[in-house]
Amino acid sequence: AIEFGADKVLENIETAVEGIGAKAYKSIIGTSGFRGGFDALIDAAGSRASLAQASWAVREGGKLILLGSPGQMRQDFSPYWFREVKLLGSYIYSNDDFAKAVKLLPRLNGLEKLVTDKFRLHDWRRAIKTVVKRGGIKVVLRP
């Protein structure tokens, strides 16, 4: 993550608590973790687990931007109302955003490391299965 421009990498609860000023949380039942710390978070994964974790990792009064597309899911909304967290949705990007991102690509080193799988075009079914099973970060189809 650091290679791709992240300011901090928080590998476990202890480093999260120290690194962002969060509070450790030991649950009697359920999952222990940390609460608060981030002013804003972007959940681009769009999974139930990532949204649940992000909803508690943002500080009280913070913002959580849902960028990933989770489809229908059950979700505990108590972190939002209990801690006054703002949940904002953002679907896709504008054409201008996409054009700006493409212009940035030559300045970013090591992006090829994000490609975890390459498939020939005729093997598209296997590529789709890899994506659906979340087996790769970026999956590429080649002619």
N, C-alpha and C positions, 0 to 999 in steps of 0.2 A: 504494500500500500504506500509506503514511503517513496518507493521508486516512481510511483505514479502521481506524486504530489500531495499525499496526505500530510497534514501537519503533525499528527500524532497517531500512533497505533496502540490500541488498548487490548492487550492479549488476554487479560483475565480480569476478574472483578477487582483484585487488589490494585492493579495498575490503573483501572478506570477510576477508582475512588481517589487515588493519589493524583492522577493526571488531569481530571476535570472538575474536581471538587464535588464529586457525587457522594452519596451516603450509602454505605453497605447495608444490605437488608438480608436478615436471616429469617426465613419463613419457617414457621412451625409445620405447616403443610404447604405443599406446592414447591415452587422453585425459588431458591435464594438468588439474590442478584444485587443490583445497585439501583438507586433512584436518583433522578435528577442529574444536573451537571451541564448538559448541552443547552445552549440558547435556542438552537434550531437543528432539526434533523431532516434529512431527506431519505425516505424509504423507497429505494428503487427496486428492491427485490420483489415486493408485492406478495409476500407469503404471510400466512397467518402468524408464524413464529416471529418473523422480522418485524411485523407491525406491533405485535404484543411487546416485544423487547424495546422497540423504539418508543412506544407510548409511555414507558416508565423511565427511559433514559433521558428524556428531555426534562428540563427544569420546570418548576412551577411557573405558569404564565408563558412558557415557551411555545414554539411552533413546531408542528410535525407536518411535513409535506409528503403526501402520498403520491408518488410518481409512478410506482409499479402498478400493474393492473392485476389485482387479486381475484377479480370475479366475485362471486358470492361466497361469504364466509361468516361464521359466527365470531364475534369479537367482543371483548369486555371493554365497555366504554367508560368505566369508572375512572381510569386515569385522566380522562379529558375533563369531565365535569368536576371531579374531586380536587384536581390540581389546576384547573382553569387553563388547560393546554389547548391551544388552537389547532384544529385539524384542517388542513387545506388540501384540496385536491388539484392535481395538475395532470391533464391528459395530453400526452404526446408533446410535441414541440411545434413552434411555428416554422414556416419555411425559412424565415430570417435566422432563427436559432440554429437550424440545421446547417445553413450556409456558413454561419460563423464557426460552428464546430468543425466543419470540413476544412476551413481555412486554418484552423489551429493545428490540425493533424501533423503537418510537417515539423512543427516546433516541439512536438512531444516525442521523446525518445522511448523506445522499448514497448510500444503499443502491441507489437506482435506477440509479446508474452501473454497478453490477454486471450489470444486465440488458443483454445485448449484442444479443439478438434477440427480436422479438415476432412471433408467428404467430397467424392466425385458427384457430379450432378445426378447421375443415374442411381446413386445410393442415397437419394433424398429421404427415403423412408427411415433409414437408420439414423440419419442426421436429426430428423424430427423427433424420433424416440429419445435420442440423447438430450435434446432440449427439454422435452416434456419431463423426463426423469431428473432434470436439473443436474445432469452429469457433466456439464461443461460451463465455462464462463462465457466464452464466445465461440459459436460454432459456425464454420465457414463452408459454403458450397463452392466447388470449383468446376469449371467446364470439363 
